[in-house]
Amino acid sequence: MRLLASIFLLIFSVGSALAQSSNSPVITIRKGTAVVIDVKEIGGSAGANATAVLKNDIGLSGVLSLGDSASATIAVSGTAPGSGFSGQATEKSGSVVLQKSYSGDTRRAVHQFINDLVETVAGQKGIATSRIAFVANRTGHKEIYVADYDGANAVQLTHDNVISVSPNLSPDGRKLAYTGYQSGYADIYLVDLASGARNRIIKYPGTNTGPSISPDESRIACTMSKDGNPDIYVTGINGDSPRRITRTRAANSSPTWSPNGNELIYSSDERGGPQLYRVSAGGGSGQPISTGFGYCTEPNWSPDGKKVCFNVRSGGSFEVAMTDLESGATKIVTGEGERPAWGPDSRHVIFARGSGLFIIDTVSGKEARIIGDLGRISEPTWSH
């Protein structure tokens, strides 16, 4: 624990003050018009479960909302015979918007149907089949858990009985990298979630932490101090061929990849309080990102490449903010939240708050608690 605490004290100056620039532009969030859906009771032996999942997915989607037959523009019906799901979405005019059958687990089949419906009616990627991971201390130790995007099917992944932190899911949700202290030092492990196979891939002298898997899953960006200073490095997916990206006297941490894998955004206290910087994934001088805040940590680049969300410090607590990378406009997304992570649609963000994990729609501002009762929760990550 003393080692972990010293790392955080080294990387971020707790005494930094929050300062918002008076001329920093602010994003205006407008509530979009959601497509109203009337969900008919689903038939079949798994119909009740399918109906509940449908309604929850619609409520979390952002672009769909629940209504009755009078207010809805689309009615959804279907059958869940025990495995799989056959669904149909029909407009009031009688024209069929979507009709498709899915095999396998009923819950996942319904998630796939909702993703297809979101793409059909809104032209954007759905979030329902994605996965999340996070740290929780229910056992008395910080361990890593994985779950469906809505918090269902939460499973404890690590049973290390030491500190397991900084999880990062690969974009396809099949691999997870994290920092573990099984050796007594901060090393980076890679887990294949299908097989459960785990390998210690980065174990250089000093600190190895904050892994971030690249969009093409061929590289890992992380913080290492093997050359003395905590700098950003990029390695192969198995920890091979480390390349030093930053070369400063500052503490550099929390790298996050651009969608095309060509750049990284990270946090650094190079100019005092931690700020966000943008650098080529091949190395070079980091360029500061103007946010209007004096304390910025834990950046996460949106899948569409247009935004970055991050933590800002306000008094003794953290808030979630986001910056439009083209216009520079910045806003607070929600107060009192830590370690934000974008969903596949570049619209929803998950974050930790005390004993809960929350999802927020950054367009409408709608917020929902999706995980609780696992002790204190921290450091969520989201597949794309």
Backbone torsions as a table, in degrees:
resi	resn	phi	psi	omega
1	MET	NA	-39.6	179.5
2	ARG	-61.6	-36.4	179.3
3	LEU	-64.5	-45.9	-179.5
4	LEU	-62.8	-42.8	-179.1
5	ALA	-62.9	-39.9	-179.4
6	SER	-66.6	-32.6	178.0
7	ILE	-63.1	-47.8	-178.2
8	PHE	-65.8	-37.7	178.7
9	LEU	-66.2	-34.6	178.6
10	LEU	-68.9	-42.2	-172.7
11	ILE	-75.8	-39.3	-175.0
12	PHE	-126.2	132.2	177.4
13	SER	-83.6	115.3	-174.7
14	VAL	-67.5	-25.1	-176.6
15	GLY	-80.2	2.1	-179.3
16	SER	-65.4	140.7	-178.5
17	ALA	-100.2	148.6	177.4
18	LEU	-80.3	129.9	179.4
19	ALA	-140.3	121.6	-179.5
20	GLN	-104.6	127.7	-179.7
21	SER	-66.9	139.1	-177.3
22	SER	-71.8	-22.9	-178.8
23	ASN	-105.3	15.1	178.3
24	SER	-74.1	126.2	-179.6
25	PRO	-67.2	155.6	-178.5
26	VAL	-122.1	132.9	176.5
27	ILE	-72.4	133.6	173.6
28	THR	-94.5	116.6	-179.9
29	ILE	-89.3	119.4	177.8
30	ARG	-107.3	136.9	179.2
31	LYS	-74.1	122.4	179.2
32	GLY	-78.7	164.0	177.9
33	THR	-90.9	112.7	-179.0
34	ALA	-81.5	149.3	175.7
35	VAL	-78.6	123.8	-175.5
36	VAL	-83.7	129.1	-175.2
37	ILE	-117.8	132.1	172.1
38	ASP	-101.8	114.3	-179.1
39	VAL	-93.0	115.6	174.4
40	LYS	-79.6	151.4	178.6
41	GLU	-60.0	127.9	-177.1
42	ILE	-80.2	134.7	-179.8
43	GLY	-82.8	171.0	178.0
44	GLY	98.8	167.2	-175.4
45	SER	-64.8	-25.9	177.6
46	ALA	-104.7	19.8	-174.8
47	GLY	-62.8	-41.0	-178.5
48	ALA	-63.6	-43.4	178.3
49	ASN	-64.9	-42.8	179.7
50	ALA	-62.8	-40.0	179.4
51	THR	-62.5	-44.1	-180.0
52	ALA	-63.9	-41.5	179.8
53	VAL	-66.5	-43.0	177.6
54	LEU	-55.7	-49.5	-176.9
55	LYS	-64.1	-40.6	179.5
56	ASN	-67.1	-43.3	178.0
57	ASP	-60.5	-41.5	179.0
58	ILE	-63.7	-43.4	-179.4
59	GLY	-64.1	-30.1	-179.4
60	LEU	-91.7	-10.0	-171.3
61	SER	-68.5	-31.4	-177.1
62	GLY	88.6	-37.3	-177.2
63	VAL	-102.1	-7.8	176.6
64	LEU	-121.0	153.6	174.4
65	SER	-144.7	155.0	-178.5
66	LEU	-82.3	140.9	175.7
67	GLY	-151.2	-175.2	177.1
68	ASP	-105.3	-176.6	-175.7
69	SER	-63.7	-26.0	-178.7
70	ALA	-77.4	-37.7	-174.7
71	SER	-94.9	-19.8	-173.5
72	ALA	-78.2	148.3	173.1
73	THR	-98.2	-18.5	-180.0
74	ILE	-134.6	136.1	174.9
75	ALA	-108.6	136.2	178.5
76	VAL	-112.8	129.7	177.6
77	SER	-135.9	170.0	179.2
78	GLY	169.8	-174.4	-178.7
79	THR	-136.5	136.5	175.4
80	ALA	-125.6	95.4	-171.2
81	PRO	-78.9	3.0	-177.6
82	GLY	130.2	-35.1	169.0
83	SER	-144.7	144.4	-176.9
84	GLY	79.0	-179.5	-178.9
85	PHE	-159.3	135.9	173.2
86	SER	-116.5	118.3	-175.5
87	GLY	-124.6	155.5	178.0
88	GLN	-142.4	133.4	175.0
89	ALA	-114.5	124.0	-172.9
90	THR	-128.8	133.2	175.9
91	GLU	-75.4	164.5	178.9
92	LYS	-59.5	-28.2	179.7
93	SER	-71.6	-13.5	-178.4
94	GLY	101.1	-9.7	179.9
95	SER	-74.1	139.3	-177.4
96	VAL	-85.3	123.1	179.6
97	VAL	-84.0	-42.0	-178.3
98	LEU	-152.8	132.9	175.7
99	GLN	-142.9	117.7	-173.0
100	LYS	-159.7	149.1	176.5
101	SER	-113.4	143.8	-176.7
102	TYR	-130.1	140.9	179.9
103	SER	-100.5	173.0	176.1
104	GLY	90.4	-159.8	-178.5
105	ASP	-55.4	133.6	-176.0
106	THR	-59.7	-46.1	-178.9
107	ARG	-58.3	-48.1	-179.2
108	ARG	-67.2	-36.5	178.6
109	ALA	-61.5	-41.4	177.3
110	VAL	-65.4	-41.5	176.4
111	HIS	-57.0	-42.2	-179.6
112	GLN	-64.9	-39.9	178.1
113	PHE	-62.2	-45.9	-179.7
114	ILE	-64.5	-40.3	176.1
115	ASN	-58.7	-43.4	178.7
116	ASP	-65.8	-37.1	178.9
117	LEU	-67.4	-42.1	177.5
118	VAL	-60.0	-44.8	180.0
119	GLU	-66.1	-36.3	-178.5
120	THR	-68.7	-46.0	-173.9
121	VAL	-90.4	-22.9	-175.4
122	ALA	-120.0	-11.4	178.8
123	GLY	68.0	24.6	178.4
124	GLN	-130.4	163.7	-177.8
125	LYS	-72.8	137.4	177.3
126	GLY	-84.4	167.4	-177.5
127	ILE	-112.9	-4.3	-165.7
128	ALA	-69.4	-25.1	-179.3
129	THR	-96.9	2.9	-178.1
130	SER	-78.0	169.1	-179.3
131	ARG	-123.7	157.4	176.1
132	ILE	-127.9	160.8	172.0
133	ALA	-142.7	159.0	-176.1
134	PHE	-165.3	170.7	176.7
135	VAL	-104.2	136.5	175.3
136	ALA	-141.1	152.1	-175.7
137	ASN	-116.1	31.2	-179.6
138	ARG	-56.3	-34.8	-176.9
139	THR	-81.1	-6.1	-173.7
140	GLY	98.8	-10.2	174.9
141	HIS	-124.5	155.2	174.2
142	LYS	-76.6	110.8	179.0
143	GLU	-122.3	161.8	-177.1
144	ILE	-101.6	136.3	179.3
145	TYR	-120.7	152.7	172.9
146	VAL	-124.0	153.1	-177.6
147	ALA	-158.8	167.9	169.3
148	ASP	-66.6	164.3	-175.8
149	TYR	-59.1	-28.6	-176.8
150	ASP	-92.8	9.6	178.6
151	GLY	90.3	-6.8	-179.7
152	ALA	-74.8	158.1	175.8
153	ASN	58.0	38.7	178.0
154	ALA	-68.0	129.8	-177.2
155	VAL	-132.3	135.8	175.5
156	GLN	-73.8	121.2	-176.8
157	LEU	-87.9	-47.4	-178.9
158	THR	-100.5	147.1	175.6
159	HIS	-134.1	51.1	-171.0
160	ASP	-84.6	-20.5	-178.4
161	ASN	58.3	23.5	171.1
162	VAL	-133.2	-154.8	179.4
163	ILE	-90.2	121.5	174.1
164	SER	-125.0	115.1	-171.5
165	VAL	-140.0	-179.1	174.9
166	SER	53.1	48.6	177.9
167	PRO	-68.9	147.6	174.7
168	ASN	-143.8	118.1	178.2
169	LEU	-81.3	142.5	171.5
170	SER	-67.0	156.6	-179.2
171	PRO	-52.7	-37.0	-179.1
172	ASP	-85.9	-0.5	176.5
173	GLY	74.4	13.2	-176.9
174	ARG	-97.0	-17.5	179.4
175	LYS	-128.1	156.4	176.4
176	LEU	-142.0	128.7	174.5
177	ALA	-106.5	146.6	178.8
178	TYR	-156.2	168.4	177.0
179	THR	-100.3	125.1	-180.0
180	GLY	-127.5	152.9	-176.7
181	TYR	-114.4	29.2	-178.9
182	GLN	-59.6	-33.1	-179.5
183	SER	-84.4	-5.8	-174.1
184	GLY	96.5	-7.7	178.8
185	TYR	-128.3	165.4	-178.7
186	ALA	-81.0	105.3	177.2
187	ASP	-118.5	163.5	-179.1
188	ILE	-109.5	131.5	-179.0
189	TYR	-115.2	151.7	176.6
190	LEU	-124.6	128.1	-177.1
191	VAL	-116.2	132.1	168.9
192	ASP	-87.5	112.9	-171.7
193	LEU	-71.2	-23.5	178.9
194	ALA	-74.4	-45.5	-176.1
195	SER	-94.8	-21.9	-175.7
196	GLY	84.5	-0.7	-179.4
197	ALA	-63.6	135.7	-178.1
198	ARG	-132.1	136.2	179.0
199	ASN	-132.3	139.8	172.2
200	ARG	-82.9	111.2	-170.3
201	ILE	-104.3	-23.9	-179.8
202	ILE	-131.3	113.9	-173.7
203	LYS	-142.5	42.8	179.8
204	TYR	-74.5	157.0	176.6
205	PRO	-56.4	141.9	-177.6
206	GLY	94.8	-153.6	-176.4
207	THR	-94.5	134.3	172.9
208	ASN	-129.4	110.2	-171.4
209	THR	-153.8	169.2	175.2
210	GLY	65.0	47.0	-177.4
211	PRO	-67.1	145.7	176.3
212	SER	-138.8	117.0	-177.2
213	ILE	-80.6	133.9	-176.8
214	SER	-68.5	159.4	-179.2
215	PRO	-56.5	-35.0	178.6
216	ASP	-90.7	3.3	174.9
217	GLU	61.5	26.4	178.2
218	SER	-103.6	-10.5	-174.9
219	ARG	-139.3	162.8	174.0
220	ILE	-131.2	130.3	171.2
221	ALA	-101.8	143.2	-178.0
222	CYS	-162.4	176.7	172.9
223	THR	-101.7	129.0	174.9
224	MET	-132.2	150.9	177.1
225	SER	-120.8	24.5	-175.3
226	LYS	-64.0	-23.0	178.4
227	ASP	-103.1	14.0	175.1
228	GLY	113.9	-52.4	-176.5
229	ASN	-102.4	142.8	174.8
230	PRO	-70.2	98.5	-178.0
231	ASP	-117.6	168.0	177.2
232	ILE	-85.2	132.2	177.0
233	TYR	-126.8	156.0	172.0
234	VAL	-122.8	131.4	178.7
235	THR	-124.0	174.6	168.5
236	GLY	-69.2	168.9	-175.3
237	ILE	-61.1	-22.8	178.7
238	ASN	-102.5	17.5	176.8
239	GLY	84.6	7.2	-177.3
240	ASP	-84.2	162.0	172.7
241	SER	50.3	57.9	-179.5
242	PRO	-64.8	135.8	178.6
243	ARG	-124.3	125.0	-177.9
244	ARG	-76.7	124.0	-176.4
245	ILE	-95.6	-45.2	178.8
246	THR	-105.5	148.6	179.0
247	ARG	-138.7	79.1	-179.5
248	THR	-133.4	174.0	174.5
249	ARG	-91.2	2.9	-177.9
250	ALA	-86.8	170.1	171.8
251	ALA	-91.6	119.1	-175.6
252	ASN	-115.0	132.3	-171.9
253	SER	-151.5	172.9	170.5
254	SER	56.0	53.9	177.7
255	PRO	-67.8	143.9	175.6
256	THR	-137.6	138.8	-171.6
257	TRP	-86.0	147.2	165.8
258	SER	-71.2	156.0	-178.0
259	PRO	-58.7	-29.4	-179.8
260	ASN	-90.2	-1.0	176.8
261	GLY	76.3	9.5	-176.6
262	ASN	-91.4	-18.4	-175.1
263	GLU	-136.9	166.2	174.8
264	LEU	-132.6	146.1	166.2
265	ILE	-112.9	139.1	-178.8
266	TYR	-146.1	171.8	177.7
267	SER	-107.7	139.9	-178.7
268	SER	-148.8	144.0	175.4
269	ASP	-99.2	32.5	-178.0
270	GLU	-56.8	-32.9	-177.6
271	ARG	-113.8	28.6	-179.7
272	GLY	113.1	-113.5	176.1
273	GLY	-66.0	150.6	-177.6
274	PRO	-61.2	132.6	178.9
275	GLN	-130.3	168.4	178.8
276	LEU	-92.8	140.8	178.3
277	TYR	-132.5	155.0	-179.1
278	ARG	-123.2	131.3	-175.6
279	VAL	-144.5	153.5	174.4
280	SER	-64.8	141.6	177.9
281	ALA	-67.7	-9.9	175.5
282	GLY	-92.3	-3.7	-179.9
283	GLY	107.0	167.7	-179.2
284	GLY	136.8	-167.4	-179.4
285	SER	-85.8	128.5	177.5
286	GLY	-71.5	135.5	179.3
287	GLN	-103.3	126.1	-177.4
288	PRO	-64.8	144.2	175.1
289	ILE	-103.3	121.5	-178.9
290	SER	-76.8	118.6	179.0
291	THR	-116.7	-18.5	-175.8
292	GLY	85.2	3.1	179.6
293	PHE	-118.0	149.6	-175.2
294	GLY	-93.1	-4.5	-178.0
295	TYR	-145.2	103.1	-174.1
296	CYS	-128.4	123.9	-178.9
297	THR	-138.1	171.3	173.2
298	GLU	52.4	55.2	179.9
299	PRO	-70.7	152.4	175.0
300	ASN	-144.4	118.9	-174.5
301	TRP	-82.3	132.0	-178.3
302	SER	-69.9	149.2	-179.1
303	PRO	-60.3	-26.3	178.2
304	ASP	-84.1	-3.1	175.8
305	GLY	79.1	1.6	-171.4
306	LYS	-93.6	-20.2	-171.7
307	LYS	-138.8	160.2	170.3
308	VAL	-132.2	132.6	172.9
309	CYS	-105.9	156.2	-173.2
310	PHE	-166.8	173.3	175.7
311	ASN	-96.5	141.2	167.8
312	VAL	-120.6	151.2	-178.1
313	ARG	-99.3	128.4	178.1
314	SER	-128.4	105.5	-175.6
315	GLY	65.7	-123.2	179.9
316	GLY	-100.4	6.8	-177.7
317	SER	-125.7	170.3	179.1
318	PHE	-109.9	147.1	174.3
319	GLU	-121.8	159.9	178.7
320	VAL	-99.3	127.2	178.8
321	ALA	-125.5	164.3	172.8
322	MET	-143.3	147.5	179.8
323	THR	-123.4	133.1	172.0
324	ASP	-77.7	118.7	-172.3
325	LEU	-72.3	-18.5	178.4
326	GLU	-87.0	-49.0	-176.5
327	SER	-89.6	-22.1	-175.6
328	GLY	83.8	-0.5	-179.5
329	ALA	-66.2	135.6	-176.4
330	THR	-129.9	144.9	176.1
331	LYS	-148.6	157.6	171.2
332	ILE	-81.1	126.2	179.2
333	VAL	-83.1	-45.3	177.9
334	THR	-158.8	147.3	176.8
335	GLY	-82.5	153.3	177.3
336	GLU	52.4	76.2	177.0
337	GLY	-156.3	149.5	-176.8
338	GLU	-129.9	150.8	173.8
339	ARG	52.2	64.3	-179.9
340	PRO	-70.0	149.2	177.8
341	ALA	-142.8	132.9	-179.5
342	TRP	-73.6	148.0	170.6
343	GLY	-88.0	175.9	-177.0
344	PRO	-60.7	-25.0	-176.3
345	ASP	-88.1	0.8	-177.7
346	SER	55.0	28.1	180.0
347	ARG	-125.6	-42.1	-179.7
348	HIS	-95.0	148.2	177.8
349	VAL	-131.2	138.5	169.7
350	ILE	-104.1	152.1	178.8
351	PHE	-156.8	161.5	-179.5
352	ALA	-100.3	144.6	175.3
353	ARG	-149.0	102.9	179.3
354	GLY	63.0	-121.2	-179.1
355	SER	-94.9	13.9	-178.0
356	GLY	-124.7	154.0	170.4
357	LEU	-114.4	129.9	-171.4
358	PHE	-121.8	152.5	172.5
359	ILE	-119.8	136.4	179.0
360	ILE	-131.0	138.3	173.7
361	ASP	-86.7	112.2	-175.2
362	THR	-72.1	-10.7	177.0
363	VAL	-87.8	-51.6	-176.7
364	SER	-90.4	-20.4	-175.8
365	GLY	83.3	2.3	-179.6
366	LYS	-68.7	130.5	-175.6
367	GLU	-124.6	142.4	179.2
368	ALA	-143.9	141.6	174.6
369	ARG	-84.9	127.2	-176.2
370	ILE	-114.9	-17.2	178.7
371	ILE	-138.1	140.2	174.3
372	GLY	-159.7	178.9	174.0
373	ASP	64.8	27.2	175.5
374	LEU	-121.9	23.2	-174.7
375	GLY	84.4	-158.4	177.4
376	ARG	-75.6	133.3	-177.0
377	ILE	-109.9	142.4	-179.7
378	SER	-153.1	167.0	169.0
379	GLU	52.6	55.5	177.6
380	PRO	-71.1	155.2	174.5
381	THR	-140.2	153.8	-171.8
382	TRP	-137.8	130.1	175.8
383	SER	-72.8	165.1	-178.6
384	HIS	-118.7	NA	NA
